[in-house]
């Protein structure tokens, strides 16, 4: 179904005869200024999902009119590909969605959060890509008091010292937050984004999963207090393309319930990692990450010392020949080995035959063990 084809296309699909999914593209903002709500075969009050690609949200606001959107649960707002946001200095909300009583999930890509009036306290799932000042974004997120999942991509750094270190307000607790992903969008930023202020202020007592991708790892003076407040419930922790300062291992000591650890291109010392995770026969204290079930690691080279450390780690985590298989044993180990284009092909490293046989025996007993090769540039 096409409505006003020069600037609007709309597709309606019935879902169980009760709800409507509405997809809109406002590609020509000069024509969209005169847009009026078309006559639809079903009223806007029955829209369940709203997916909009538009540069000018004012046109969308006029399109929606005063519809109550009483069944709306999901909203996706994105800029057209290749365009940049231009609000012409507007600071007031120009898109009113706060009256949608069932709205719980929003995905906003490119548009200013200040231009959209959302029912923040009822949102459960928020996915945001924005070039707004980080502090403004955090202030908005902290009003989502029932949020369960956050994906946040920032496209800019704070530029002034005053912006980077604003006066601290009281810490904010998001009691239902279980899953948070923080990313730098390298299509727009020249360097990783620093989320220190967010982690300094945030408390999430139900946090279960966290992923940091391409961001600046905050100093230990921020990360250690954050880990002590939030990592006790964590079961899934994933670092990708991040650099750690010395002493980063102390973060893991708070992850007493962690089951999955992913370390992708993190420039860590692999030998130190396995030494940390291997229980000591001389000290009866519990190992770091005592509930770990799965480890995914990206390393540059496969050295014999590293292989021996991996084997010792695996055996001490429930796979020793002279021990019965424990219910808390490690279940999966995946190690990716790098071969960089332009540096010439690396010769395959040969694993000592005795070590290889021990690995094979452990695999036969049930461990999901994998050494794989990946290619970078």
C-alpha positions as CSV (number, residue, x, y, z in Angstrom):
1,X,0.0,0.0,0.0
2,X,1.5,3.4,-1.0
3,X,0.4,6.7,0.5
4,X,1.7,10.0,-1.1
5,X,4.5,8.1,-2.9
6,X,6.8,11.1,-3.4
7,X,7.7,11.2,0.3
8,X,5.8,8.5,2.1
9,X,5.6,4.7,1.9
10,X,3.6,2.8,4.4
11,X,3.2,-0.9,4.8
12,X,0.5,-2.3,7.0
13,X,0.4,-5.9,8.2
14,X,-2.2,-7.5,10.4
15,X,-0.9,-9.5,13.3
16,X,-3.5,-11.9,14.6
17,X,-6.1,-9.6,13.4
18,X,-5.5,-7.3,16.4
19,X,-2.5,-5.2,15.8
20,X,-0.7,-3.3,13.1
21,X,3.0,-2.8,12.2
22,X,3.6,0.5,10.5
23,X,6.8,1.3,8.5
24,X,7.3,4.8,7.3
25,X,10.0,6.5,5.2
26,X,10.0,10.3,5.1
27,X,12.9,10.8,2.6
28,X,12.1,14.3,1.3
29,X,11.7,16.7,4.2
30,X,10.8,19.7,1.9
31,X,7.6,17.9,0.8
32,X,7.1,16.3,4.3
33,X,6.5,19.7,5.8
34,X,2.9,19.6,4.4
35,X,2.3,16.0,5.4
36,X,-1.0,15.2,6.9
37,X,-2.2,11.9,8.4
38,X,-3.6,9.7,5.6
39,X,-6.7,7.7,5.9
40,X,-5.6,4.2,7.0
41,X,-7.7,1.0,6.8
42,X,-7.2,0.7,10.5
43,X,-6.8,3.6,13.0
44,X,-3.4,4.5,14.4
45,X,-4.6,3.5,17.8
46,X,-4.1,-0.1,16.7
47,X,-0.4,0.3,15.7
48,X,1.7,-2.2,17.6
49,X,5.1,-1.4,16.1
50,X,6.3,1.9,14.6
51,X,9.4,1.9,12.4
52,X,10.3,5.3,11.0
53,X,13.2,6.5,8.8
54,X,13.0,10.3,8.8
55,X,15.2,13.3,9.1
56,X,12.5,15.7,10.3
57,X,10.5,14.4,13.3
58,X,8.1,17.3,13.0
59,X,6.7,15.8,9.9
60,X,6.2,12.5,11.8
61,X,4.6,14.4,14.7
62,X,2.1,15.9,12.3
63,X,1.5,12.5,10.7
64,X,0.7,10.9,14.1
65,X,-1.5,13.9,15.1
66,X,-3.2,13.3,18.4
67,X,-3.6,9.5,18.1
68,X,-3.5,7.8,21.5
69,X,-1.3,4.9,20.2
70,X,-2.8,2.8,22.9
71,X,-1.3,-0.5,21.6
72,X,2.1,0.8,20.7
73,X,4.9,-1.4,22.2
74,X,7.9,-0.9,19.9
75,X,9.3,2.3,18.3
76,X,12.3,2.5,15.9
77,X,13.5,5.9,14.8
78,X,16.4,6.3,12.4
79,X,17.9,9.0,10.2
80,X,18.1,8.3,6.5
81,X,21.4,6.7,5.5
82,X,24.1,9.3,5.0
83,X,22.2,12.2,6.6
84,X,23.1,14.0,9.8
85,X,20.8,15.3,12.5
86,X,19.7,18.9,12.2
87,X,17.2,20.2,14.8
88,X,17.6,23.9,13.9
89,X,18.3,24.7,17.5
90,X,15.1,23.2,18.8
91,X,15.4,22.1,22.5
92,X,11.8,21.1,23.1
93,X,10.2,17.7,22.5
94,X,8.8,17.7,18.9
95,X,7.6,14.1,18.9
96,X,5.1,13.2,21.6
97,X,5.1,9.5,22.5
98,X,4.7,9.7,26.3
99,X,0.9,9.0,26.0
100,X,1.6,5.4,24.7
101,X,0.7,3.3,27.8
102,X,2.3,0.1,26.6
103,X,5.4,1.4,25.0
104,X,8.4,-0.6,26.4
105,X,11.0,-0.8,23.7
106,X,12.7,2.0,21.7
107,X,15.5,2.1,19.2
108,X,16.7,5.6,18.4
109,X,19.5,6.0,15.8
110,X,20.8,9.5,15.2
111,X,18.0,11.6,16.5
112,X,18.3,13.7,19.6
113,X,16.8,12.3,22.8
114,X,15.8,15.9,23.6
115,X,13.5,15.9,20.6
116,X,11.4,13.0,21.7
117,X,9.0,12.9,24.7
118,X,9.1,9.3,25.9
119,X,7.4,7.5,28.8
120,X,10.8,6.9,30.4
121,X,9.7,5.2,33.6
122,X,7.9,2.4,31.7
123,X,10.6,1.6,29.2
124,X,12.2,-1.9,29.5
125,X,14.6,-2.0,26.5
126,X,16.5,1.0,25.1
127,X,18.9,1.0,22.1
128,X,20.4,4.4,21.4
129,X,23.0,5.7,18.9
130,X,23.5,9.4,19.3
131,X,26.0,12.3,19.0
132,X,24.6,14.1,22.0
133,X,26.7,15.0,25.0
134,X,27.1,11.9,27.0
135,X,25.9,13.6,30.2
136,X,22.6,14.4,28.6
137,X,22.2,10.8,27.5
138,X,23.0,9.5,31.0
139,X,20.5,11.8,32.6
140,X,17.8,10.4,30.2
141,X,18.8,6.8,30.9
142,X,18.7,7.4,34.7
143,X,15.1,8.3,34.4
144,X,14.3,4.9,32.9
145,X,13.7,3.4,36.4
146,X,12.3,0.1,35.1
147,X,14.8,-0.4,32.4
148,X,16.1,-4.0,31.9
149,X,18.4,-3.7,28.8
150,X,20.5,-0.9,27.5
151,X,22.5,-0.7,24.3
152,X,24.4,2.6,24.0
153,X,26.5,3.8,21.1
154,X,28.1,7.2,21.5
155,X,29.5,9.1,18.5
156,X,31.3,11.9,20.3
157,X,33.6,12.7,23.2
158,X,33.1,15.5,25.6
159,X,35.4,18.3,24.5
160,X,35.9,20.4,27.6
161,X,37.2,19.5,31.0
162,X,34.1,20.9,32.5
163,X,31.9,18.6,30.4
164,X,34.1,15.6,31.1
165,X,34.0,16.1,34.8
166,X,30.7,17.8,35.7
167,X,29.8,18.1,39.4
168,X,28.8,14.6,40.5
169,X,25.3,14.0,41.6
170,X,24.0,11.2,43.7
171,X,24.5,7.7,42.4
172,X,21.5,6.3,40.5
173,X,20.2,2.8,41.0
174,X,18.4,1.0,38.1
175,X,17.1,-2.0,40.1
176,X,15.9,-4.0,37.1
177,X,18.8,-3.5,34.7
178,X,20.1,-6.9,33.7
179,X,21.9,-6.3,30.4
180,X,24.1,-3.4,29.3
181,X,26.2,-2.9,26.2
182,X,28.5,0.1,25.7
183,X,30.1,0.8,22.3
184,X,32.1,3.4,20.5
185,X,30.8,4.0,16.9
186,X,34.1,4.3,15.0
187,X,32.3,5.5,11.9
188,X,31.9,8.8,13.7
189,X,34.6,8.9,16.5
190,X,38.3,9.0,16.0
191,X,39.0,7.4,19.3
192,X,37.2,5.2,21.9
193,X,34.6,6.8,24.0
194,X,35.1,7.1,27.7
195,X,32.1,5.9,29.8
196,X,33.7,6.6,33.1
197,X,31.0,9.0,34.3
198,X,28.2,6.6,33.6
199,X,30.0,3.8,35.5
200,X,30.8,6.1,38.3
201,X,27.2,7.0,38.9
202,X,25.4,3.7,38.0
203,X,24.3,1.0,40.4
204,X,22.6,-2.1,39.0
205,X,22.0,-4.7,41.6
206,X,20.4,-7.2,39.2
207,X,23.1,-6.9,36.5
208,X,23.5,-10.2,34.6
209,X,25.3,-9.4,31.4
210,X,27.8,-6.6,30.3
211,X,29.6,-6.0,27.1
212,X,32.2,-3.3,26.4
213,X,33.2,-2.9,22.8
214,X,35.8,-0.4,21.6
215,X,35.5,1.9,24.6
216,X,38.0,3.4,27.0
217,X,38.2,1.2,30.0
218,X,37.7,3.5,33.0
219,X,40.6,3.7,35.5
220,X,40.6,1.2,38.3
221,X,39.6,4.0,40.7
222,X,36.2,3.8,38.8
223,X,36.1,0.2,37.7
224,X,36.8,-1.4,41.1
225,X,34.0,0.4,42.9
226,X,31.7,-0.3,39.9
227,X,32.6,-4.0,40.0
228,X,32.2,-4.2,43.8
229,X,28.7,-2.7,43.5
230,X,27.5,-4.6,40.4
231,X,29.5,-7.6,39.4
232,X,28.3,-10.0,42.2
233,X,25.3,-11.0,40.1
234,X,27.1,-11.0,36.7
235,X,27.0,-14.2,34.7
236,X,28.2,-12.9,31.3
237,X,31.1,-10.5,30.7
238,X,32.5,-9.6,27.3
239,X,35.3,-7.2,26.5
240,X,36.2,-6.4,22.8
241,X,38.9,-4.1,21.5
242,X,39.7,-2.5,24.8
243,X,43.0,-1.8,26.5
244,X,43.4,-2.5,30.2
245,X,45.7,-0.8,32.6
246,X,47.9,-2.8,34.9
247,X,45.9,-4.5,37.7
248,X,42.8,-5.0,35.6
249,X,42.6,-8.6,36.9
250,X,41.2,-7.2,40.2
251,X,38.0,-6.5,38.4
252,X,37.4,-10.3,37.9
253,X,37.7,-11.0,41.6
254,X,34.2,-9.5,42.1
255,X,32.7,-11.8,39.5
256,X,31.8,-14.6,41.9
257,X,28.9,-15.9,39.7
258,X,30.4,-15.3,36.3
259,X,29.8,-18.2,33.8
260,X,31.0,-16.7,30.5
261,X,34.1,-14.5,29.9
262,X,34.9,-13.2,26.5
263,X,38.2,-11.3,25.8
264,X,38.5,-10.2,22.2
265,X,41.6,-8.3,21.0
266,X,42.3,-6.9,24.5
267,X,46.1,-7.0,24.5
268,X,46.1,-8.8,27.8
269,X,48.9,-11.1,28.9
270,X,47.4,-14.6,28.3
271,X,49.9,-16.2,30.6
272,X,48.9,-14.0,33.5
273,X,45.2,-14.6,32.7
274,X,45.5,-18.4,33.1
275,X,47.7,-18.1,36.1
276,X,45.0,-16.0,37.7
277,X,42.2,-18.4,36.8
278,X,44.0,-21.6,37.8
279,X,43.3,-22.7,41.4
280,X,46.4,-22.8,43.5
281,X,47.4,-26.2,45.1
282,X,49.3,-24.2,47.8
283,X,46.4,-22.0,48.8
284,X,43.0,-23.5,49.5
285,X,41.1,-20.3,48.9
286,X,38.4,-20.4,46.1
287,X,39.7,-19.6,42.6
288,X,38.9,-16.4,40.7
289,X,35.7,-16.9,38.7
290,X,34.7,-20.1,40.6
291,X,31.6,-20.7,38.5
292,X,33.1,-20.1,35.1
293,X,31.7,-22.4,32.4
294,X,32.8,-20.9,29.2
295,X,35.9,-18.9,28.1
296,X,36.4,-17.2,24.7
297,X,39.8,-15.7,24.1
298,X,41.5,-14.0,21.2
299,X,45.3,-14.3,21.2
300,X,48.0,-13.4,18.7
301,X,50.2,-16.4,18.8
302,X,50.0,-20.0,20.1
303,X,53.1,-20.5,22.2
304,X,54.0,-23.7,24.0
305,X,54.0,-22.0,27.4
306,X,50.5,-20.7,26.8
307,X,49.3,-24.1,25.7
308,X,50.6,-25.6,28.9
309,X,48.9,-22.9,30.9
310,X,45.6,-23.6,29.1
311,X,45.9,-27.3,29.8
312,X,46.7,-26.7,33.5
313,X,43.8,-24.3,33.8
314,X,41.4,-26.8,32.2
315,X,42.5,-29.7,34.3
316,X,42.2,-27.8,37.5
317,X,38.7,-26.7,36.5
318,X,37.3,-30.2,36.7
319,X,39.1,-32.2,34.0
320,X,42.0,-33.8,35.9
321,X,42.6,-37.4,35.1
322,X,42.6,-38.4,38.8
323,X,39.3,-36.6,39.6
324,X,35.7,-37.4,38.8
325,X,33.9,-34.9,36.6
326,X,32.5,-32.2,38.8
327,X,29.2,-30.6,38.3
328,X,30.9,-27.2,38.4
329,X,33.5,-28.1,35.8
330,X,34.4,-25.9,32.8
331,X,32.3,-26.7,29.7
332,X,33.7,-24.7,26.8
333,X,37.1,-23.1,25.9
334,X,37.5,-21.4,22.5
335,X,40.8,-19.6,21.6
336,X,41.1,-17.7,18.4
337,X,44.6,-17.2,17.0
338,X,45.5,-14.2,14.9
339,X,47.2,-14.2,11.5
340,X,47.5,-10.6,10.3
341,X,47.3,-9.9,6.5
342,X,50.5,-8.1,5.2
343,X,52.8,-9.7,7.7
344,X,53.2,-13.0,5.8
345,X,51.8,-16.3,6.7
346,X,52.7,-17.7,10.0
347,X,53.9,-21.3,10.2
348,X,51.6,-23.6,12.1
349,X,52.7,-24.0,15.7
350,X,53.2,-27.6,16.7
351,X,51.8,-28.6,20.0
352,X,53.9,-31.0,22.0
353,X,52.6,-34.5,21.4
354,X,52.1,-35.2,25.1
355,X,50.1,-32.0,25.5
356,X,48.1,-32.8,22.4
357,X,47.1,-36.2,23.7
358,X,46.0,-34.8,27.0
359,X,43.8,-32.2,25.2
360,X,42.3,-35.0,23.0
361,X,41.5,-37.1,26.1
362,X,39.8,-34.2,27.7
363,X,37.8,-33.5,24.6
364,X,36.7,-37.2,24.5
365,X,35.4,-36.9,28.0
366,X,33.1,-34.0,27.0
367,X,34.9,-30.6,27.0
368,X,34.0,-28.4,24.1
369,X,37.5,-27.3,23.2
370,X,38.5,-25.3,20.1
371,X,41.6,-23.6,18.8
372,X,40.6,-21.5,15.7
373,X,42.4,-19.1,13.5
374,X,41.1,-15.6,12.6
375,X,42.4,-13.0,10.2
376,X,42.9,-9.3,10.9
377,X,44.4,-6.4,9.1
